[in-house]
Amino acid sequence: MLKPRTLKCLALMLVGFGLLLLLAGIFPDSPAGIVLVGPILSVYVLHKLGVPGLLEHDGFCGWGWCSPTLLGWLVAAALWLAVAWLLAWCIQSLIDHDPKR
């Protein structure tokens, strides 16, 4: 699970995500923004599922969307870092168990 190849794959995925974040920051209307919406929207999905403390004012912000709290940002970061790590682990396990070798 914590093999160096898995960590290298995770690092590559995080660098790619960082480059997408940079691209979306430079060009706000780029398609890279669609990829970046997932981690942010997960806070709202978790709030809708009943996890408290993720949105400011408990989600009651009038007509606008409430911003995530610090806890909301930390939960989103931990959740998507875990998803990226599991994806890197799956990729490396598929590469290591290649039947052609």
C-alpha positions as CSV (number, residue, x, y, z in Angstrom):
1,M,0.0,0.0,0.0
2,L,2.8,2.4,0.8
3,K,5.2,1.2,-1.8
4,P,7.5,3.8,-3.4
5,R,5.8,3.2,-6.8
6,T,2.4,4.0,-5.3
7,L,3.7,7.2,-3.8
8,K,5.3,8.2,-7.1
9,C,2.0,7.6,-8.9
10,L,0.2,9.6,-6.2
11,A,2.8,12.4,-6.6
12,L,2.3,12.5,-10.3
13,M,-1.5,12.7,-9.9
14,L,-1.2,15.5,-7.4
15,V,1.2,17.4,-9.7
16,G,-1.3,17.0,-12.6
17,F,-4.1,18.2,-10.4
18,G,-2.0,21.2,-9.4
19,L,-1.3,22.0,-13.0
20,L,-5.1,21.9,-13.7
21,L,-5.6,24.2,-10.8
22,L,-3.0,26.6,-12.2
23,L,-4.6,26.4,-15.6
24,A,-8.0,27.1,-14.2
25,G,-6.6,30.1,-12.2
26,I,-5.1,31.6,-15.3
27,F,-8.0,30.8,-17.6
28,P,-11.2,30.8,-15.5
29,D,-13.4,29.6,-18.3
30,S,-11.3,26.6,-19.3
31,P,-12.6,23.0,-19.2
32,A,-10.1,22.4,-16.3
33,G,-12.6,24.1,-14.0
34,I,-15.0,21.2,-14.5
35,V,-12.4,18.8,-12.9
36,L,-11.9,21.1,-10.0
37,V,-15.6,21.4,-9.2
38,G,-15.8,17.8,-7.8
39,P,-13.8,18.4,-4.7
40,I,-15.6,21.6,-3.9
41,L,-19.1,20.1,-4.5
42,S,-18.3,17.1,-2.3
43,V,-18.6,19.5,0.7
44,Y,-22.2,20.3,-0.3
45,V,-23.1,16.7,-0.9
46,L,-21.8,15.7,2.5
47,H,-23.7,18.6,4.1
48,K,-26.9,17.4,2.3
49,L,-26.2,13.9,3.6
50,G,-26.2,15.3,7.2
51,V,-22.6,15.9,8.1
52,P,-22.7,19.0,10.3
53,G,-20.2,21.9,10.5
54,L,-19.0,21.8,6.8
55,L,-20.8,25.0,5.7
56,E,-20.9,28.5,7.2
57,H,-24.2,29.4,8.9
58,D,-25.2,25.7,8.8
59,G,-26.0,26.1,5.1
60,F,-28.5,28.9,5.6
61,C,-27.1,31.8,3.5
62,G,-30.2,33.1,1.7
63,W,-30.2,32.9,-2.0
64,G,-26.5,32.3,-2.4
65,W,-24.3,29.2,-1.7
66,C,-22.6,29.2,1.7
67,S,-18.8,28.9,1.8
68,P,-17.2,25.9,3.3
69,T,-15.8,26.3,6.8
70,L,-12.2,25.4,7.6
71,L,-13.5,22.0,8.7
72,G,-15.3,21.7,5.3
73,W,-12.1,22.5,3.4
74,L,-10.1,20.0,5.5
75,V,-12.7,17.2,5.0
76,A,-12.8,17.8,1.3
77,A,-9.0,17.8,1.1
78,A,-8.7,14.6,3.1
79,L,-11.5,12.9,1.2
80,W,-10.0,13.6,-2.2
81,L,-6.5,12.9,-1.1
82,A,-7.7,9.4,0.0
83,V,-9.5,9.0,-3.3
84,A,-6.3,9.9,-5.2
85,W,-4.2,7.5,-3.0
86,L,-6.7,4.6,-3.6
87,L,-6.6,5.3,-7.3
88,A,-2.8,5.3,-7.3
89,W,-2.8,2.1,-5.3
90,C,-5.1,0.5,-7.8
91,I,-3.1,1.6,-10.8
92,Q,0.1,0.3,-9.3
93,S,-1.4,-3.0,-8.3
94,L,-2.7,-3.5,-11.9
95,I,0.8,-2.7,-13.2
96,D,2.5,-5.0,-10.7
97,H,0.2,-7.9,-11.5
98,D,0.7,-7.8,-15.3
99,P,0.0,-11.4,-16.6
100,K,2.4,-10.8,-19.6
101,R,5.5,-10.7,-17.3
